[in-house]
Amino acid sequence: MEEALLNFISLAIEEDKAQGKYPEHLTRMDLSKKMDKVLNTLFKEGKINVGETLNDKYITVL
């Protein structure tokens, strides 16, 4: 799990570098936004399901 997250962060930083963004780091808020984008894409592609719980949302793999 740690390795997957580390790879995601590294890829996100590389994408930002390619777009000329500076400084070359990722804030926690940036990470959260990028993760939300990926989750939305997976949902639109029908690879995950997302629903409401009492206090949050749940995610299942289809």
Secondary structure, DSSP 8 states (H G I E B T S, - for coil): -HHHHHHHHHHHHHHHHHTT-SSS---HHHHHHHHHHHHHHHHHTTSEEEEE-SSSEEEEE-
